[in-house]
């Protein structure tokens, strides 16, 4: 009886059972992921445009390319090139009919060479103008897109998947950079070629105009029908790519976790399934192009047939004029090339509209609401030293993250004295971080006001406000580059100043120089990490530990010399020694600044001047630590709970 549980345990630990458990977990994860992906695709399908690409989209691209005058210049260049091409072929016909003497041949040859030289020059000018216009449009659209996204409020990033944003900056911008200009050039070239062909044939053989109208009607109907399908397939392709990019980004971010749990096959199946969905739209696009090619070949065949019949009828009406034979040959030669021109004109027209979908998707982001103004006229009146004291007052401050969501700050009234050290604590969801977001205007207040040194922060430009507040976030953010570029990206400080702040946080020790008591204490506790400000920093700072990354961010805040400092749970993920070092630097280097510390560790804020206890978006308690501990209440309960933990 005692051995049965042991045998059951061994059976439960067998490889077969483990495999089944992992497979079951993979299936459940895959189902949840499919629901999320379908939700993302459904959201973007609702957002995508339908029908023809709006004329406003074409106007937006034209304005970005240079406006009306650039458009007129491009059309004139294409018209000139096509006109000179027709002149070149007509000159060959004229030469064949009138060239006889050797001296005349040289003259005809010289004129023909001059005409072709003009073709080369005008073609080169045309290509340069179109490419420059395309580059200008791409640069302008990218700058506008980047500016809109960077100025977007946090609610936009909370509700928009990262894959959808990346799709605009990658696939859509690639289409605008690479495909749109070449498609525009080919489209205009084929359109002018078709128009010149019809004009030449009609001028030589007027009978051709009789059958021209039904050909045009059939041609336009087929083009419109094809454009509807092709355009929507392109839109579908763009929509399906967004969750694909999101999956790739999530896979790269969590590759270590995926390998640890052996979930490679599950993710591979999801990726293959999403690729198949994306390829479906691409395959249908190819089949639609084949459908179009067959019908355009039929149109081209009828044009050649009617051109030949018209030439025969016209020749009969001329009474067998021998001079007409050369012109008839010219008309038929143009007709023979019209099939390819028609094919390319419709295909390029469809590609043009399909590629304009990328501009349409970029233009959609111009509707994103922007944050408040970066700079205001009052910024100059405040002077360069505002805020000089750092006194902060919240007056009936109410905050919600998005319209329709509940309030997270519910009429907060609070006064933080200048140069005081305030620790904020409270349970999860009490509104601690929301208070800091409101102070930085990351999220705007619904009602109420926040004043710093008596100035309502709503009357201050965002750039001025945020540059005067040093923020040390909970999750340290470093960029690939060097220590210098992470500390001082705008090259505002000297190397001596950079080494000084690195020494204060204990990441650098100059053994040849005299060090302060704080630096000496840091040196005894840890060995220097940074040898030079040119040391390489990997992406996300992966070559530094979490604590070291936090200290680098802290050094970056020291450089600012701000009179208001916010630490949003900055010591939540660091060891006790790093936490103690940060607290000492806060006391020494920011002794003349107002410091607001949001912390989970109650002992890290016990030496603060004041303690703010947040509860349900309100200031439940605000006093010195000694008074709060003596009177009892929420703060003392939190202290007792931390001791028991």
C-alpha positions as CSV (number, residue, x, y, z in Angstrom):
1,X,0.0,0.0,0.0
2,X,2.9,2.4,0.7
3,X,4.4,1.8,-2.7
4,X,1.4,2.7,-4.8
5,X,1.8,6.5,-4.4
6,X,5.5,6.1,-5.3
7,X,4.7,4.2,-8.5
8,X,2.0,6.8,-9.4
9,X,4.6,9.5,-8.8
10,X,7.1,7.9,-11.1
11,X,4.5,7.4,-13.7
12,X,3.5,11.1,-13.5
13,X,7.1,12.1,-13.9
14,X,7.6,9.9,-17.0
15,X,8.7,11.6,-20.3
16,X,5.4,10.6,-22.0
17,X,3.3,12.4,-19.4
18,X,5.6,15.4,-19.5
19,X,5.3,15.5,-23.3
20,X,1.5,15.4,-23.0
21,X,1.4,18.2,-20.4
22,X,3.7,20.4,-22.5
23,X,1.6,19.7,-25.6
24,X,-1.6,20.6,-23.7
25,X,0.0,23.8,-22.5
26,X,1.2,24.6,-26.0
27,X,-2.3,24.0,-27.4
28,X,-3.9,26.2,-24.8
29,X,-1.3,28.9,-25.4
30,X,-1.8,28.7,-29.1
31,X,-5.5,29.0,-28.8
32,X,-5.2,32.1,-26.6
33,X,-2.6,33.6,-29.0
34,X,-4.9,32.9,-32.0
35,X,-7.7,34.7,-30.2
36,X,-5.4,37.7,-29.6
37,X,-4.1,37.7,-33.2
38,X,-7.6,37.5,-34.6
39,X,-8.6,40.4,-32.3
40,X,-5.7,42.5,-33.6
41,X,-6.6,41.7,-37.2
42,X,-10.2,42.5,-36.6
43,X,-9.4,45.8,-35.0
44,X,-7.2,46.8,-37.9
45,X,-9.8,45.5,-40.4
46,X,-12.3,47.9,-38.8
47,X,-9.8,50.8,-39.1
48,X,-8.8,50.2,-42.7
49,X,-10.2,52.2,-45.6
50,X,-12.5,50.7,-48.2
51,X,-13.2,51.6,-51.8
52,X,-11.1,53.8,-53.9
53,X,-8.1,55.6,-52.4
54,X,-9.3,59.1,-51.6
55,X,-8.1,61.9,-53.8
56,X,-6.9,63.6,-50.6
57,X,-4.2,60.9,-50.4
58,X,-2.9,61.7,-53.8
59,X,-3.0,65.4,-52.9
60,X,-1.1,64.7,-49.7
61,X,1.7,62.9,-51.5
62,X,1.8,65.6,-54.2
63,X,2.2,68.3,-51.6
64,X,4.9,66.3,-49.9
65,X,6.7,65.9,-53.2
66,X,6.7,69.6,-53.9
67,X,3.2,70.8,-54.9
68,X,1.6,71.9,-58.1
69,X,4.6,73.2,-59.9
70,X,6.6,70.0,-59.5
71,X,3.6,68.0,-60.8
72,X,3.3,70.3,-63.9
73,X,7.1,70.0,-64.5
74,X,6.9,66.2,-64.3
75,X,4.0,66.1,-66.8
76,X,5.8,68.4,-69.2
77,X,8.9,66.2,-69.0
78,X,6.9,63.0,-69.8
79,X,5.1,64.8,-72.6
80,X,8.4,66.1,-74.1
81,X,10.0,62.6,-74.0
82,X,7.1,60.9,-75.7
83,X,6.7,63.7,-78.3
84,X,10.4,63.4,-79.2
85,X,10.1,59.6,-79.4
86,X,7.2,60.0,-81.9
87,X,9.2,62.5,-83.8
88,X,12.1,60.1,-84.0
89,X,10.0,57.3,-85.5
90,X,8.3,59.7,-87.9
91,X,11.7,61.0,-89.1
92,X,12.7,57.4,-89.9
93,X,9.5,57.1,-92.0
94,X,10.2,60.4,-93.8
95,X,13.9,59.4,-94.3
96,X,12.8,56.1,-96.0
97,X,10.6,58.0,-98.4
98,X,12.9,60.9,-99.3
99,X,16.5,59.8,-98.7
100,X,18.4,59.1,-101.9
101,X,21.8,60.9,-102.3
102,X,24.8,60.1,-100.1
103,X,25.0,63.7,-98.9
104,X,21.3,63.6,-98.1
105,X,21.8,60.4,-96.1
106,X,24.4,62.2,-93.9
107,X,22.0,65.0,-93.3
108,X,19.1,62.7,-92.4
109,X,21.5,60.7,-90.1
110,X,22.6,63.9,-88.3
111,X,19.0,65.0,-87.7
112,X,18.1,61.5,-86.4
113,X,21.1,61.5,-84.1
114,X,20.2,65.0,-82.7
115,X,16.6,63.8,-82.1
116,X,17.8,60.8,-80.2
117,X,20.3,62.9,-78.2
118,X,17.3,65.1,-77.2
119,X,15.5,61.9,-76.1
120,X,18.4,60.9,-73.9
121,X,18.7,64.4,-72.3
122,X,14.9,64.8,-71.6
123,X,14.7,61.2,-70.3
124,X,17.6,61.9,-67.9
125,X,16.0,65.1,-66.7
126,X,12.6,63.3,-66.3
127,X,14.2,60.6,-64.2
128,X,16.1,63.0,-62.0
129,X,13.0,65.2,-61.4
130,X,10.8,62.2,-60.5
131,X,13.4,60.7,-58.2
132,X,14.0,63.9,-56.4
133,X,10.3,64.5,-56.0
134,X,9.8,61.0,-54.7
135,X,12.7,61.3,-52.2
136,X,11.3,64.6,-51.0
137,X,7.9,63.1,-50.5
138,X,9.3,60.0,-48.7
139,X,11.4,62.2,-46.3
140,X,8.5,64.5,-45.6
141,X,6.0,61.7,-44.9
142,X,8.4,59.9,-42.7
143,X,9.2,63.0,-40.7
144,X,5.5,63.7,-40.3
145,X,4.8,60.1,-39.3
146,X,7.6,60.1,-36.8
147,X,6.6,63.5,-35.3
148,X,3.0,62.4,-34.9
149,X,3.9,59.1,-33.2
150,X,6.5,60.8,-30.9
151,X,3.9,63.4,-29.9
152,X,1.1,60.9,-29.4
153,X,-0.4,60.6,-25.9
154,X,0.2,57.5,-23.9
155,X,-3.4,56.4,-24.5
156,X,-2.4,55.8,-28.1
157,X,0.4,53.4,-27.2
158,X,-1.8,51.7,-24.6
159,X,-4.4,50.8,-27.3
160,X,-2.2,50.3,-30.4
161,X,-0.2,47.1,-30.8
162,X,3.5,47.6,-31.5
163,X,3.3,45.5,-34.7
164,X,0.8,47.9,-36.2
165,X,3.1,50.9,-35.6
166,X,6.1,49.0,-36.9
167,X,4.2,48.1,-40.0
168,X,3.8,51.7,-40.8
169,X,7.5,52.5,-40.3
170,X,8.7,49.4,-42.1
171,X,6.5,47.9,-44.9
172,X,4.5,51.1,-45.7
173,X,7.5,53.4,-45.7
174,X,9.4,50.9,-47.8
175,X,6.6,50.9,-50.3
176,X,6.7,54.7,-50.4
177,X,10.5,54.8,-50.7
178,X,11.1,52.0,-53.2
179,X,7.9,51.1,-55.1
180,X,5.8,54.2,-55.3
181,X,8.2,56.3,-57.3
182,X,9.1,53.6,-59.8
183,X,5.4,52.7,-60.2
184,X,4.5,56.4,-60.8
185,X,7.3,56.7,-63.4
186,X,6.2,53.5,-65.3
187,X,2.5,54.5,-65.1
188,X,3.0,58.0,-66.6
189,X,5.4,56.6,-69.2
190,X,2.9,53.9,-70.3
191,X,-0.1,56.4,-70.3
192,X,1.8,58.8,-72.5
193,X,2.8,55.9,-74.7
194,X,-0.8,54.7,-75.1
195,X,-2.1,58.2,-75.8
196,X,0.6,58.9,-78.4
197,X,-0.1,55.5,-80.0
198,X,-3.8,56.3,-80.3
199,X,-3.1,59.8,-81.6
200,X,-0.6,58.6,-84.2
201,X,-2.9,55.8,-85.5
202,X,-6.0,58.1,-85.5
203,X,-4.1,60.9,-87.4
204,X,-2.8,58.5,-90.1
205,X,-5.9,56.3,-90.4
206,X,-9.0,58.3,-89.3
207,X,-11.2,55.1,-89.8
208,X,-9.6,53.8,-86.6
209,X,-11.6,56.3,-84.5
210,X,-14.8,54.5,-85.4
211,X,-13.8,51.4,-83.3
212,X,-11.9,53.4,-80.7
213,X,-14.9,54.2,-78.5
214,X,-15.9,50.5,-77.8
215,X,-12.3,49.6,-77.2
216,X,-11.9,52.4,-74.6
217,X,-15.2,51.4,-72.9
218,X,-14.1,47.8,-72.6
219,X,-10.7,48.8,-71.5
220,X,-12.0,51.1,-68.7
221,X,-14.5,48.6,-67.5
222,X,-11.9,45.9,-67.1
223,X,-9.5,48.2,-65.5
224,X,-12.0,49.4,-62.9
225,X,-13.1,45.9,-62.1
226,X,-9.5,44.8,-61.7
227,X,-8.6,47.8,-59.5
228,X,-11.3,47.1,-57.0
229,X,-10.0,43.5,-56.4
230,X,-6.3,44.4,-56.6
231,X,-6.6,47.3,-54.2
232,X,-8.5,45.4,-51.5
233,X,-6.0,42.5,-51.8
234,X,-3.2,45.0,-51.1
235,X,-5.0,46.4,-48.2
236,X,-5.6,42.9,-46.8
237,X,-1.9,42.1,-47.2
238,X,-1.0,45.2,-45.2
239,X,-3.5,44.3,-42.4
240,X,-2.3,40.7,-42.1
241,X,1.4,41.8,-41.8
242,X,0.7,43.7,-38.5
243,X,0.2,40.7,-36.3
244,X,3.0,38.9,-38.1
245,X,5.4,41.7,-37.1
246,X,4.0,41.6,-33.6
247,X,4.6,37.9,-33.3
248,X,8.2,38.3,-34.6
249,X,8.9,41.1,-32.1
250,X,7.4,39.1,-29.1
251,X,9.4,36.0,-30.2
252,X,12.7,38.0,-30.2
253,X,12.0,39.5,-26.8
254,X,11.1,36.2,-25.2
255,X,13.4,33.8,-27.0
256,X,15.1,32.7,-23.8
257,X,11.8,31.8,-22.2
258,X,10.6,30.1,-25.3
259,X,13.7,27.9,-25.4
260,X,13.5,27.2,-21.6
261,X,9.9,25.8,-22.0
262,X,10.6,24.1,-25.3
263,X,7.8,26.0,-27.1
264,X,9.7,26.4,-30.4
265,X,7.4,24.2,-32.3
266,X,4.3,25.9,-31.0
267,X,5.5,29.3,-32.1
268,X,6.8,27.8,-35.4
269,X,3.3,26.5,-36.2
270,X,1.7,29.9,-35.4
271,X,4.3,31.6,-37.6
272,X,3.7,29.3,-40.5
273,X,-0.1,29.7,-40.2
274,X,0.2,33.5,-40.2
275,X,2.6,33.3,-43.2
276,X,0.1,31.1,-45.1
277,X,-2.6,33.7,-44.4
278,X,-0.3,36.5,-45.7
279,X,0.6,34.4,-48.8
280,X,-3.1,33.8,-49.6
281,X,-3.5,37.5,-50.4
282,X,-0.3,37.5,-52.4
283,X,-1.3,34.5,-54.4
284,X,-4.7,36.0,-55.2
285,X,-2.9,39.2,-56.3
286,X,-0.9,37.1,-58.8
287,X,-4.0,35.3,-60.2
288,X,-5.7,38.7,-60.6
289,X,-2.8,40.0,-62.6
290,X,-3.0,36.9,-64.9
291,X,-6.7,37.5,-65.4
292,X,-6.0,41.1,-66.4
293,X,-3.2,40.1,-68.8
294,X,-5.5,37.8,-70.8
295,X,-8.0,40.6,-71.4
296,X,-5.4,43.2,-72.2
297,X,-4.0,40.8,-74.8
298,X,-7.4,40.6,-76.4
299,X,-7.7,44.4,-76.5
300,X,-4.3,44.7,-78.0
301,X,-5.1,42.1,-80.7
302,X,-8.3,44.1,-81.6
303,X,-6.3,47.3,-81.8
304,X,-3.8,45.8,-84.2
305,X,-6.6,44.3,-86.3
306,X,-8.5,47.5,-86.6
307,X,-5.3,49.5,-87.3
308,X,-4.5,47.2,-90.2
309,X,-8.1,47.3,-91.5
310,X,-8.1,51.1,-91.2
311,X,-4.8,51.3,-93.1
312,X,-6.2,49.2,-95.9
313,X,-9.4,51.3,-96.1
314,X,-7.4,54.6,-96.0
315,X,-5.0,53.3,-98.7
316,X,-7.9,52.6,-100.9
317,X,-9.4,56.1,-100.4
318,X,-6.0,57.6,-101.3
319,X,-6.1,55.8,-104.7
320,X,-3.0,53.7,-103.9
321,X,-0.7,56.6,-103.0
322,X,2.8,55.1,-102.6
323,X,3.7,57.7,-100.0
324,X,1.0,56.5,-97.7
325,X,2.7,53.1,-97.3
326,X,5.4,54.5,-95.0
327,X,2.8,56.2,-92.8
328,X,0.7,53.1,-92.7
329,X,3.8,51.1,-91.6
330,X,4.4,53.7,-88.8
331,X,0.8,53.3,-87.6
332,X,1.0,49.5,-87.6
333,X,4.3,49.6,-85.8
334,X,2.7,51.7,-83.0
335,X,-0.2,49.3,-82.9
336,X,2.1,46.3,-82.5
337,X,3.5,47.8,-79.3
338,X,0.2,48.9,-77.8
339,X,-0.5,45.5,-76.2
340,X,2.4,45.7,-73.9
341,X,1.7,49.4,-73.2
342,X,-1.9,48.7,-72.4
343,X,-0.9,45.8,-70.1
344,X,1.6,47.9,-68.3
345,X,-0.7,50.9,-68.1
346,X,-3.5,49.0,-66.3
347,X,-1.1,47.1,-64.1
348,X,0.8,50.3,-63.2
349,X,-2.5,52.1,-62.5
350,X,-3.5,49.2,-60.2
351,X,0.0,49.2,-58.6
352,X,-0.2,52.9,-58.3
353,X,-3.4,52.8,-56.3
354,X,-2.3,49.8,-54.3
355,X,1.0,51.5,-53.4
356,X,-1.0,54.6,-52.5
357,X,-2.6,52.5,-49.8
358,X,0.7,52.9,-48.0
359,X,0.4,56.7,-48.1
360,X,-3.2,56.3,-47.0
361,X,-2.2,54.2,-44.0
362,X,0.5,56.8,-43.1
363,X,-2.0,59.6,-43.5
364,X,-4.4,57.7,-41.1
365,X,-1.9,58.4,-38.3
366,X,-2.1,62.1,-38.9
367,X,-5.5,61.9,-37.2
368,X,-3.9,60.8,-34.0
369,X,-4.5,63.4,-31.3
370,X,-1.3,65.1,-30.2
371,X,0.0,66.0,-26.7
372,X,-0.1,69.6,-25.6
373,X,2.2,72.2,-27.2
374,X,5.9,71.6,-26.7
375,X,6.7,75.3,-26.1
376,X,4.6,78.3,-25.1
377,X,5.1,82.0,-24.9
378,X,5.0,81.9,-21.2
379,X,8.1,79.7,-21.0
380,X,10.3,82.7,-21.7
381,X,8.6,84.8,-19.0
382,X,9.3,82.1,-16.4
383,X,13.0,82.6,-16.7
384,X,15.8,80.0,-16.9
385,X,15.7,79.0,-13.3
386,X,12.1,77.9,-12.9
387,X,11.4,76.0,-10.7
388,X,13.9,77.4,-8.3
389,X,12.3,75.9,-5.1
390,X,10.2,72.9,-6.1
391,X,7.1,73.5,-4.1
392,X,4.2,71.4,-5.5
393,X,0.5,71.8,-4.9
394,X,-2.3,69.5,-6.1
395,X,-5.7,71.1,-6.1
396,X,-8.7,68.8,-6.5
397,X,-6.7,66.9,-9.1
398,X,-8.8,64.2,-11.0
399,X,-7.2,61.9,-13.6
400,X,-8.3,59.1,-15.9
401,X,-6.1,57.4,-18.4
402,X,-8.7,57.5,-21.3
403,X,-12.2,58.8,-21.8
404,X,-14.7,56.2,-20.4
405,X,-12.3,54.7,-17.9
406,X,-12.7,55.2,-14.1
407,X,-10.8,58.0,-12.3
408,X,-7.4,56.9,-10.8
409,X,-6.9,60.2,-9.0
410,X,-10.1,61.3,-7.3
411,X,-9.9,64.9,-6.2
412,X,-6.3,64.8,-4.8
413,X,-5.5,67.8,-2.6
414,X,-1.9,67.9,-1.5
415,X,0.9,70.4,-0.8
416,X,4.6,69.3,-0.9
417,X,6.9,71.8,0.6
418,X,10.0,73.0,-1.3
419,X,13.2,70.9,-1.0
420,X,11.4,68.2,1.0
421,X,11.8,64.5,0.6
422,X,8.5,62.8,0.2
423,X,8.0,59.0,0.2
424,X,4.8,57.7,-1.4
425,X,3.4,54.3,-0.5
426,X,0.1,52.5,-0.8
427,X,-1.3,49.3,-2.1
428,X,-1.4,48.3,-5.7
429,X,-3.7,50.6,-7.7
430,X,-3.8,53.3,-5.1
431,X,-2.6,56.0,-7.5
432,X,1.1,56.3,-6.7
433,X,2.5,56.2,-10.2
434,X,-0.5,58.1,-11.5
435,X,0.4,61.0,-9.3
436,X,3.9,61.1,-11.0
437,X,2.4,60.8,-14.5
438,X,0.1,63.7,-13.8
439,X,3.1,65.8,-12.6
440,X,5.0,65.1,-15.8
441,X,1.8,65.6,-17.9
442,X,2.2,62.2,-19.4
443,X,-1.5,62.0,-18.8
444,X,-3.5,65.2,-18.6
445,X,-5.8,66.0,-15.7
446,X,-9.6,65.8,-16.2
447,X,-10.2,68.6,-13.7
448,X,-8.2,70.4,-11.1
449,X,-4.7,71.8,-11.3
450,X,-1.0,71.1,-10.3
451,X,1.2,74.0,-9.5
452,X,5.0,74.1,-9.2
453,X,6.3,77.2,-7.5
454,X,2.9,78.7,-7.9
455,X,2.8,78.2,-11.7
456,X,0.0,75.9,-13.2
457,X,1.9,73.3,-15.2
458,X,-0.8,73.4,-17.9
459,X,0.5,76.9,-18.8
460,X,4.0,75.6,-19.3
461,X,5.2,73.9,-22.5
462,X,5.9,70.2,-22.3
463,X,9.5,70.5,-23.3
464,X,10.2,73.1,-20.6
465,X,8.3,71.2,-17.9
466,X,9.8,67.8,-18.5
467,X,13.3,69.1,-18.9
468,X,13.1,70.6,-15.4
469,X,12.0,67.3,-13.8
470,X,14.5,64.5,-13.4
471,X,12.8,61.0,-13.6
472,X,14.3,57.8,-12.5
473,X,11.9,55.1,-13.7
474,X,11.3,51.6,-12.3
475,X,12.5,49.9,-15.4
476,X,15.9,51.4,-16.5
477,X,16.1,52.3,-20.2
478,X,19.4,52.3,-22.0
479,X,20.1,52.6,-25.7
480,X,22.7,50.9,-27.8
481,X,25.8,53.1,-28.1
482,X,28.3,54.3,-25.5
483,X,28.0,55.4,-21.9
484,X,28.5,59.0,-23.1
485,X,25.5,58.9,-25.5
486,X,23.3,57.4,-22.8
487,X,24.3,60.0,-20.2
488,X,24.6,63.0,-22.4
489,X,23.0,62.4,-25.8
490,X,23.1,66.1,-26.7
491,X,26.8,66.7,-25.7
492,X,26.0,69.3,-23.2
493,X,28.5,68.3,-20.5
494,X,32.3,67.8,-20.3
495,X,34.0,64.5,-19.7
496,X,35.0,65.6,-16.2
497,X,31.3,66.2,-15.3
498,X,30.4,62.7,-16.7
499,X,33.1,61.0,-14.7
500,X,32.0,62.9,-11.6
501,X,28.5,61.7,-11.7
502,X,29.6,58.1,-12.5
503,X,31.8,58.3,-9.5
504,X,29.0,59.5,-7.3
505,X,26.9,56.5,-8.1
506,X,29.9,54.1,-7.7
507,X,30.3,53.0,-11.3
508,X,33.6,54.8,-11.9
509,X,36.6,55.4,-9.6
510,X,39.5,57.7,-10.5
511,X,42.2,56.4,-8.3
512,X,44.6,59.2,-9.2
513,X,42.1,61.9,-8.1
514,X,40.9,62.7,-4.6
515,X,37.5,61.2,-4.0
516,X,34.7,62.4,-1.8
517,X,33.6,60.4,1.2
518,X,30.7,59.1,-0.7
519,X,32.9,58.0,-3.6
520,X,35.3,56.3,-1.2
521,X,32.4,54.5,0.5
522,X,31.1,53.4,-2.9
523,X,34.6,52.2,-3.9
524,X,34.9,50.0,-0.9
525,X,31.5,48.5,-1.6
526,X,31.9,47.7,-5.3
527,X,34.5,47.6,-7.9
528,X,34.2,50.2,-10.8
529,X,32.1,49.0,-13.7
530,X,32.7,51.8,-16.2
531,X,36.3,52.3,-17.3
532,X,35.6,55.0,-19.8
533,X,32.6,57.1,-21.0
534,X,33.3,55.5,-24.4
535,X,32.5,52.0,-23.1
536,X,30.0,50.2,-25.3
537,X,26.4,49.8,-24.2
538,X,24.5,46.9,-25.9
539,X,20.9,47.1,-26.9
540,X,18.7,47.7,-23.8
541,X,21.9,47.7,-21.7
542,X,22.2,43.9,-21.7
543,X,25.9,44.0,-20.8
544,X,25.0,45.6,-17.5
545,X,23.1,44.1,-14.6
546,X,19.7,45.5,-13.6
547,X,21.3,47.4,-10.6
548,X,24.1,48.8,-12.8
549,X,21.5,50.0,-15.4
550,X,19.6,51.6,-12.6
551,X,22.7,53.4,-11.4
552,X,23.4,54.6,-15.0
553,X,19.9,56.1,-15.2
554,X,20.5,57.7,-11.8
555,X,23.8,59.2,-13.1
556,X,21.8,60.6,-16.0
557,X,19.4,62.3,-13.6
558,X,22.3,63.7,-11.6
559,X,23.5,65.5,-14.8
560,X,20.2,67.4,-15.1
561,X,20.6,69.2,-11.8
562,X,16.8,69.5,-11.5
563,X,15.0,70.9,-8.5
564,X,12.2,68.2,-8.8
565,X,13.2,64.6,-8.8
566,X,10.8,61.6,-9.2
567,X,11.8,58.1,-8.4
568,X,9.1,55.7,-9.4
569,X,9.9,52.5,-7.5
570,X,13.5,52.8,-8.8
571,X,14.8,50.5,-6.1
572,X,12.2,47.7,-6.5
573,X,14.5,45.5,-8.6
574,X,17.9,46.3,-7.1
575,X,19.9,44.7,-4.2
576,X,20.1,46.1,-0.8
577,X,23.6,47.6,-1.3
578,X,22.6,49.4,-4.5
579,X,19.4,50.6,-2.7
580,X,21.5,52.0,0.2
581,X,23.9,53.8,-2.2
582,X,21.0,55.4,-4.1
583,X,19.4,56.6,-0.8
584,X,22.7,58.2,0.2
585,X,23.1,59.9,-3.1
586,X,19.6,61.2,-2.8
587,X,20.4,62.7,0.5
588,X,23.7,64.3,-0.6
589,X,23.3,65.3,-4.2
590,X,19.6,66.2,-4.1
591,X,19.5,67.8,-0.7
592,X,18.3,71.1,-2.3
593,X,15.7,69.5,-4.5
594,X,12.2,68.2,-4.0
595,X,12.4,64.5,-4.1
596,X,9.3,62.3,-4.6
597,X,10.0,58.6,-4.1
598,X,7.4,55.9,-4.9
599,X,8.5,52.7,-3.2
600,X,7.3,49.2,-2.3
601,X,10.0,48.8,0.3
602,X,8.8,50.8,3.3
603,X,12.2,50.9,4.9
604,X,13.6,52.8,1.9
605,X,11.4,55.9,2.6
606,X,11.4,55.9,6.4
607,X,14.1,58.6,6.5
608,X,11.9,60.9,4.3
609,X,10.7,64.3,5.5
610,X,7.1,63.4,4.7
611,X,5.2,60.2,4.0
612,X,2.2,60.2,1.6
613,X,-0.1,57.2,1.9
614,X,-2.3,56.9,-1.2
615,X,-5.6,55.0,-1.1
616,X,-8.1,54.8,-3.9
617,X,-6.8,57.8,-5.7
618,X,-6.8,60.1,-2.6
619,X,-4.2,61.2,0.0
620,X,-5.2,59.0,2.9
621,X,-2.3,60.2,5.2
622,X,0.4,62.9,4.8
623,X,2.8,63.7,7.7
624,X,6.2,63.0,9.0
625,X,7.1,59.3,9.5
626,X,7.3,59.7,13.3
627,X,3.8,61.3,13.5
628,X,2.3,58.6,11.3
629,X,3.8,55.8,13.3
630,X,2.8,57.3,16.6
631,X,-0.8,57.9,15.8
632,X,-1.5,54.6,14.0
633,X,-3.3,54.1,10.7
634,X,-2.5,52.8,7.2
635,X,1.2,53.7,7.3
636,X,1.8,51.9,10.5
637,X,-0.1,48.9,9.2
638,X,2.1,48.9,6.1
639,X,5.3,49.1,8.3
640,X,4.1,46.2,10.5
641,X,3.2,44.2,7.4
642,X,6.7,44.8,5.9
643,X,8.4,43.6,9.1
644,X,6.3,40.4,9.2
645,X,7.2,39.8,5.6
